[in-house]
């Protein structure tokens, strides 16, 4: 069980009233896997995701995933017996991968069966956001605890990653920039827009058709809804050939929320507007969770009848802020399974440079899940020259570095080794040189030219961050998936071995060779030729990466 929980409080969350006994809670029991089974499954995943392998991109069905990696039948039966007979749950569901038992049960039953106390918590700044968490350790009977890795979500306090908007009047409008900058009107010519991104990265724009079976999704969390009015306003303002629309929402939506509140719906609208603009006709799904739960997101993806082929997630905390290693391992295993089914999982790398959300200290603070070996982490860049589509430099606030939890991945050992031999490195006391290096690649994210968005019923402003870069990369990958599907091939799935193979082949990325991810302070990692711990392999050259992806 989750015995290494680090904390039961957060300065960003205020404890409120104790939960009413009758209040229904959604609880997930994540079951343990045999460690040897996990190692064997990882080997299988690498066979499936490495270009040149005889099994490349021959993704597994949910049934095949269960056959190769799932808890024992005994474990499932013990947990089911506990939730029915001890918790008294009648609403019980075992996901397709057999690794999670989901229940909806009164809070009082949870407190008694898990020997803990549950309270409402509201966010200190975003007071409409309310979550239920335990204020002390939970426990399970020995017969159950031996089979359970994590009970979610009882103890994790998320660091909410809301995008901040810059009013239009705060930027100087460019008068000499190329025509792409005024694609959304001259008033907004200081902002990155879909036409600017297409000019820099070379993807098809507009994308007016799609291959059967293709899809893309974004993940959104507590109160990050979207509204069609802003999607329509953005589409009209930027002259898109078709209005950005959402084909399916999993988990619900409350569009009226986007008309009021503090920076309402900024994060979700940023994601949806740019994925929709770049992916074009490719069906766009929204996965919404009320609980800021990576566990819930992973289990929902695993259980979907028609999961997206790509999903972008602009969410994460420092590894040091995660409640336990058991939690991170459970998330990792779930994302491994998703990748083996042909789903590309793409995360923003963070917006505080090497220092993370913890801030300045005696060591850097790597991000999770960006530091997970089983996701693709997207860092940030700026144009070297404002409003000039051309060379990019590392954005100083782009998340970057080396994981303290996870070893250097097998598909990046040469790249990491080469980078660690460069001259301009920070003191080794600040980072784990044996850790998984990230980001894997990057896209525009910085404040030199923020992204233009529509929000709050047609208000326009600028947003910066890897929260913008991640959906851009995801939408580009969706376009490459489209080319593969049209050619009778399968989706790209777990991306990283392919991306690093493309990087080694050369020509698939705009190499970023300047800038440091110091978070505006000192230290940080410097961009160098080839892969580096500031921007990964750099930014995508669409035609070359598509050509490489189609060659396997």
N, C-alpha and C positions, 0 to 999 in steps of 0.2 A: 504494500500500500504506500501512499504518499507520505513517507515518514520524515522526509527532509524539508518540510514546509518551512519557509524562511520568515514569514510574517503574516499577521492577521489584521493589519490596518494600513491606511495610507493617508498621507497629509492632504491628498487631493479629494478625499471622500469623507463626508461627514456622517457619523452614525446617527440614525434616526430611531424610529419606533421598532420595537420587536415585531416580528412578523406574526400576523394572526394565525392561530392554529389551523384554521380552515382554508387559508390561502393556498391555492394550488401552485406547486413549483414543478418546473421541468428539470429533472436530474438525470445525469448520464453516468453510468458505471463503465469505465474503460478497463477492459480485461488485459491481463498480462499475456505476453507472447514468450515462447521459449527463445532464449538469446541465440542459440545455434540456428533456430529457424529464421530469425531476423537476419543473421549473417548470410545464410544461404539465399534468402530472398533478395538481399542487396546485390549479391552476385548475379542473380537472375535479372534484376533491374538493369544492371550494367550491360548485360548481354543484349537486352532489348533496346537500349538507348544509345549504344556506341556505333557510330557509322562504320561500316565494313564488317560488322558481325553478321553471321548468317541469319541471326534472329532479329536483326535491326527492325524496329517499329512493328513487330508482330505482337501487338499488345494483348494483354490478358483480359478475359471476361471476368465479371465479379465471381463467378463460380470457380474459375481457375485461381483467382487470388485466394479464395477461401481454402482451396485444396492445398495451396503452397504455404500460406501463412495465416493461421487463425488460432484462437485459444482452443484448449481441449474441450471436448464435449462435457467432461466433468466440471470444468470451470463455468461454462455457460449454465449448466443445470444448478450448480450451487448458488450462483448469483440470482438466477430466476426464482429459486426457492426462497431466497432471502427477501427479494423485493415483493413477492406475493404474500408470504407468510409473516414476515417481520415488519415490512413497511405497510402491508395491506394494500398494495397497488393493484388496481384493476386495469389501468391504462398502461400496458407494457409493450415495448417494441424492441426486437433485436434487429440491428441493421444487417444489410446484405453481407457485409464482410464478417459478420458474427463476432466482432470485437467490441461492440458497444451495446449495452442494454439501456434503453431510454424508458423513463417512467414519468408520469405526471401524478403527483401525490400531495396530500395536504402537508403544510410545513410542520405541523405538530408531530406528524408521524416521522418526518425526517429527523427532527430534533431528538426524539426518543430513541429511534433505531440507531442513529449515528452519534448519540451522546454529545450533542453540541447545541449551541444557541445561534439562532439566525436573526439578523436585523436588516432593516432597510438602510441603504446608504445613498445619499445624494451627492452629486459632484459639486465641488466648491464653487466652480465657475458656471457650469452648465446645469443649473438647478433643476431642470426638467428631467434630467437623466437620473433614474433611480434603479439601483440593483440590490439584490439580496445576497448577503454574504455571511459566513460564520465569523464570530468574533473570538473563537478559540478552536483548538484542534478538534477534528472529528475522528471517530474510531469506528471500526467494523469488527464483528466477531472474527475470531482467528480463522475459522473455516472459510470465511468470505474474503478476509484481508489477503490471504495467500494467493488469491486469484485476481485481485483488483489493483490496478496501477494508480488510477486517479478517479475521484468522484468529482464530476464537474457540473456546474461551476459553483463551488462553495467558498473558495479562498482567494481567487485571483482578483486583484484590483487593477483594472486596465488604466494605462496612461493614455488618455484619449488624444488622438492625433487629428484634431480639427484643422483644416486649412484656414489660413487667414487671408482676407481679401484686401487688396490695395485699391483705394478709390482712384478712378481714372484721372482725376485732376492732379494726382501726385507724380505723374510721369510726363516727361517732355515728349511731345509728338514729333516723330522724325519727319523731315521734309525731303530727305535725299535717299531714303531707303528704296529697295526694289519693290515692284508692284505687289508682291505677295503680302507685304506688310499691311497694305490697305485693303485686303480682301474682305475684311469685316467693316470697312468704312475708315475714312481718313482720321476720324476722331480717335480710333483705337489702333493707330499704326505703330505704336510703341510696344505692342503686345504680340507674343507668339500666338499664332492661330493655325488651323489645320493646313492652310496653304503654305505657310512658312515651314511647317514640319515636312510636308510633302516635297518641297523644294530641297530641303537639306538631306532627307533620308531616302528619297526616291521611290516611295511606295506609290501604288496606283491611287489616283485621286481625281475624280470621285470613283469609288468602288461601287458599281451599279448592279453587279450580279454576284451570285455565290454558288458554290458547289453543294450538292445535296449532302446533308449530314454535318455541315460546318456550323459552328456556334462559338460564342465568346460570352464571358460573364464578368461582372465586377462584384466584389463582396462589400457590403455596407453594414454598419452596426448602429447601435442605439441612437435613435433620433436622426440618423442620416438618411432621410427620405429623398424623393425626387418629385418634381411636378412637370406635367406635360407642357405647361405654359412656358416655362423657362427653356425647355428643350426646343420648342417651336421658335421662340424668340432668337435663340442662338443659331438655329438652322437658317432662319430668314436673314438675320444680320450678316452671316458669313456666306450667304448665297449657296448653301449646300444643295446638291441636286435632289436630295430627298431629306425629309425631316427626320431628325434623330428620334427613334422610337424604341421602346423596350418590348420585346416579344413575349417575355415571361418574367414574372416576379415570384420568387420563392421566399416565403416568410412574411409577406405583407408590405403595404406602403400606406403612408398617410400624407397625401400631397398638400393638404391644407397647412401642414406644419411649416412648409417652405415659405409661407407668406409673412411669418412673424418670427420673433425670437432673436437670439444673439447668433449672428452668422449662421442662419439656418441653411442646412442642406448643401453647404459649400462643397464639402468633400465629395458627396455623392454626385452632385451636378458636374463637378470637374471630371470625375471618372466617366460618367455616362456621356457627357457632351463630346469628349475627345475620343473615347472608344467608338461611339456611334458615328462620328464624323469620319474617322479613319477606316474602321471596319465596314462602313457603308451598309450594303445590303445584307451582310452577314448577321444572322439573328443574334440579338443582344439580350442576355438574361441578367437579372439582378438577384443576388443571394443576400437576403437581409436577415440579420440576427439581432434580437433584442438584448443580448447579454454580453456583447463583446467577447464572444467565445470562439477561439480558434478550434477548440475541440468540437463545438457544435458545427462550425463551418465544415471541418473535415468529415464529420460523420454524415452531414447532409449531402455533401458531394458523393460520398461512398454509397449513399442510399438512393441517389437519383436514378430514375428510369432512363433519362436522357441527359446525362451530365454535359456541361460545356466542354469543349476541347481545349479552351484556354480560360484561365481566370486570373484577374488582377486584384491584388489586395494591398491597400494603402494603410497598413496597420502594423504595429509592433512596439515592443518595449526593449530595454536593455536586457541582456541575458541575466544580469545581476538582479533585475527586478522581477524575474519569473519566480514563482513560489517554490519550485522544486525541479530537480533534474528529471524526476519521474514524469512531470508534466511535459517537459520538452521532448523526452523520449517518446511519449505517447503521440504527440503531434507529429514528430518525425516519422514514426511508423505508419501513421495514417497517410501522410503525404507521399511516402514511398509507394503505398498501395495505389493511391490516385495516379501517380506518375506511371505505374506499370499498366494502368488501364488506358493510357494514351492521353492523359490530361496534363497540360502544361500549367504549373502553378508559379505565378510571378508575384514577387513582393517588392514594395518600396524599401529601400535600404536605410531610410531614416534621414532626419533633417538637422542633426546637431554635430555633423562631422564625426571625428573619432571619439569625441567626449560623450556622445549619447545623451540620454535624458538625465543621467546622474550628474553630468557637468564635470567641471575641472576636478582633477584629483591626481593621485600618484600613478594611475594607470588608465588606459583607454577603456571604454565601455561598449563592447560589441553588441549588436542588435540581434534580437530573435523575433521572428523567424528568419530574418535576412541571413543570419549566420548558419542556418540549417543547410546541410549538404543536399537536401532533397527539394529545395525550391530554387528558383532563379531570382537573384537579387539585382535590383536596378538602382544604380547610383545616379548622380546628377552632374550636369555640365552647364556652362554659360557660353554664349558666343564670345569669342575673344574681343571682337569689336561690336559694340552695341548696334543693333538693327542692321547688321551685315551678316547675311547667310553665308557662313564659311566655317573656318576653323573654330573648334571649341576648346575650352579649358575646364579643368575640374572645378566644380562648384565647391566653395569652401565649406559649406554646411552639408555636403552629401555624406550620407552614412557610409562607413568604410572600415576595413581593418581585418582582424583575424579573431575567430571564435575562441572563447575560453572553454567551451563545452565540447566542441567537435573537432576531430583531427582534420588535417589537410585531406581533401578528397582525392581519390585516386586519379581522377581525370584532370587534376590541376597541379599535380606534384611538380612537373617540370616548370610550369609557369611561376608557381610560388617560389621554387628554388632559385630561379633566375632573378626574380624581383628582389629577393632577400640578399642578393649579391651586389645590388646597385649601391651607389655611394651615398645617396641622399635619404637615408633612413633615420627615423627617430630612435632614441635609445631603446634597446631591446627590453628594458625593464618595464616599458609601457604596454607591451603586447605579447601575445603568445605566438611565437614564430612557428609553432607546430600546429596551429589551428587552421580551420577551413577559412580560406581567404575570400573576401567579398568586397565590392560587388562583382558580378560576372560581366556585366555590360552597363551602359548608361544611356541617358537621353537628356535633352534640355530640361532644366529644373530650376535654375537660379533666378536672382532678382534683376539681372541686367535687362532682360526682356521677359517679364512674367507672362503667364498664360491668361488669355482673355476668357472670361466665363460670363454667362448670364445667370443671375440668381434673384431671388426675392421679387418675382413678377416683373422681370425685365430690367433690373438694375445690372449694370455691367461693371466689372472690376478685374483686377489682376491677381493671380494666385501663383505662388512658387512652391517648389518642393519636389522630392522624389514621389510624392503622391500624384504629381502630374506625369513624371517620367514613366512610372510603372504602367499606367493604362496605355500610354503611347506605345511602349514596347509590346505589350500584350496584343494590341490591335494589329501591329505589324506582323507578329507571329501568326495571328489569325489569317492575315492575307497570305502568308507563306503556306499555312495549312490548306488554304483554298486552292493554291496552285498544285499542291501534292494530291489533294482529293480529286481534282479535275484530271490529274494524270493517272488515276487509279491507285494511288498510294494511300497510306494511312497518315494519321495526324503525327505531329512531332513528339507529343507526349513529354516525358521527362527530358528537358532541354539541354542540361548542362554538358553532358559528354559531346553532343553535337556542336554546341557553341564553341567549346574549347578546341574541338577538331577543326572547326572553321577558322578559328583564330590562328591555329598552327599552320593551316594551309595558306593563310594570308589573303588580303584583298577584300575581306568581307566586312571590315569595320573601319570607321574613321578613327585612326589612332589618336588618342588625346595625350599630349606629352608635356603639358604645363598645368600648373595649379596644384594646390595642396589642400587637403581636407582637414584644416585646423579648427573648424568651427568658429572662426573669427578670433581665435586666441593664438596659442603657440603649438608647435608640434604638428602632428598629422602626417598623412602619407602623401607623397608627391607622385604625380602622374609621370610615367616614363614610357619609353618605346615598348610596345607589346603589352602584355597583361600587367596591370599594377593594382595595388590595393587602394587606389583612389577612384578609378573609373572602370576597372575591369579591362575588357578588351576595347573599350571605347564605345562609339555609337554605330548603329547599323547602316551599312550600304545595301539597300534593299535588293537591287538586281543581283549582286554578288552572293548575298546570303541565300536568296531564293535559288539561284543556280546551284549552289553547294547543296542545299537541302534536297533538291530534285535529283541530285546525282547518286542518291542512295535509296 
